Amino acid sequence: MTILIGFLLLLQQASTLQSTCPDLSGRYVKQGEDGRVYIPIKQTRCETIEIDWVASSYAGTSGETHVLHLDGKFHEDTSWFGGTGKQLTSATFRSKILELIARPAKAADASAFPWKLAFELLPNGDLCERFLDSHGSSSSVAGQQGSSDPPAEDEAARRSSEARDPSDPYQALGCPRIK
């Protein structure tokens, strides 16, 4: 009987831990002025997340894959957004928001960071993306694709391009404000 109670308590604790971390797995697309950004995400529980970042425009296609441990520690990673070289990236969930922080692999100041990126799953399944760097901040929505066929991609891109917050003059494209 004691073993059964212990097992049930362990099972309850595991399900509580799992519920603190939303599953962002899915295929997302952002519509830009001259092309699209594709963001397929594969998440393994609250342990790791794999994010592909593929930009497709009139000039061509570029992309990279990032496999990140969701432990809040900096790990070696490739550059994001078409950059070259190595950097360190930290990934962790803060409440229901995935927070990514990048810094140079060889930074003189360990507290320096070139950018922060936060992903939040919206109620309709789309992904809110908030970006912060030394030039300011921005936000946008990546529409979730229900399937890999072209109509689903176009519908997700349409939702991405229509996500605007008219009350925020600094936000050309964006997600709802966090309240």
ChimeraX attribute file (.defattr): number of C-alpha atoms within 10 A of each C-alpha:
attribute: neighborCount
match mode: 1-to-1
recipient: residues
	/A:1	6
	/A:2	7
	/A:3	8
	/A:4	9
	/A:5	10
	/A:6	11
	/A:7	12
	/A:8	12
	/A:9	12
	/A:10	12
	/A:11	11
	/A:12	12
	/A:13	11
	/A:14	11
	/A:15	11
	/A:16	11
	/A:17	11
	/A:18	13
	/A:19	12
	/A:20	13
	/A:21	19
	/A:22	17
	/A:23	17
	/A:24	23
	/A:25	16
	/A:26	18
	/A:27	23
	/A:28	25
	/A:29	29
	/A:30	23
	/A:31	22
	/A:32	15
	/A:33	7
	/A:34	9
	/A:35	15
	/A:36	19
	/A:37	22
	/A:38	23
	/A:39	23
	/A:40	19
	/A:41	19
	/A:42	17
	/A:43	18
	/A:44	13
	/A:45	16
	/A:46	18
	/A:47	12
	/A:48	16
	/A:49	22
	/A:50	17
	/A:51	21
	/A:52	19
	/A:53	21
	/A:54	19
	/A:55	21
	/A:56	17
	/A:57	14
	/A:58	8
	/A:59	9
	/A:60	8
	/A:61	13
	/A:62	14
	/A:63	16
	/A:64	15
	/A:65	17
	/A:66	17
	/A:67	19
	/A:68	23
	/A:69	19
	/A:70	22
	/A:71	14
	/A:72	16
	/A:73	13
	/A:74	19
	/A:75	16
	/A:76	17
	/A:77	20
	/A:78	18
	/A:79	20
	/A:80	18
	/A:81	13
	/A:82	14
	/A:83	12
	/A:84	9
	/A:85	11
	/A:86	15
	/A:87	20
	/A:88	19
	/A:89	27
	/A:90	20
	/A:91	23
	/A:92	22
	/A:93	19
	/A:94	12
	/A:95	11
	/A:96	14
	/A:97	18
	/A:98	20
	/A:99	20
	/A:100	20
	/A:101	19
	/A:102	22
	/A:103	23
	/A:104	19
	/A:105	18
	/A:106	10
	/A:107	12
	/A:108	8
	/A:109	9
	/A:110	10
	/A:111	7
	/A:112	11
	/A:113	17
	/A:114	13
	/A:115	17
	/A:116	18
	/A:117	19
	/A:118	20
	/A:119	21
	/A:120	21
	/A:121	19
	/A:122	14
	/A:123	7
	/A:124	8
	/A:125	16
	/A:126	23
	/A:127	26
	/A:128	22
	/A:129	19
	/A:130	18
	/A:131	16
	/A:132	16
	/A:133	12
	/A:134	9
	/A:135	8
	/A:136	9
	/A:137	14
	/A:138	17
	/A:139	23
	/A:140	25
	/A:141	30
	/A:142	30
	/A:143	30
	/A:144	27
	/A:145	23
	/A:146	15
	/A:147	11
	/A:148	9
	/A:149	9
	/A:150	10
	/A:151	12
	/A:152	15
	/A:153	20
	/A:154	15
	/A:155	16
	/A:156	23
	/A:157	24
	/A:158	16
	/A:159	18
	/A:160	27
	/A:161	21
	/A:162	13
	/A:163	19
	/A:164	18
	/A:165	17
	/A:166	11
	/A:167	8
	/A:168	12
	/A:169	7
	/A:170	13
	/A:171	15
	/A:172	14
	/A:173	18
	/A:174	23
	/A:175	22
	/A:176	14
	/A:177	10
	/A:178	4
	/A:179	3
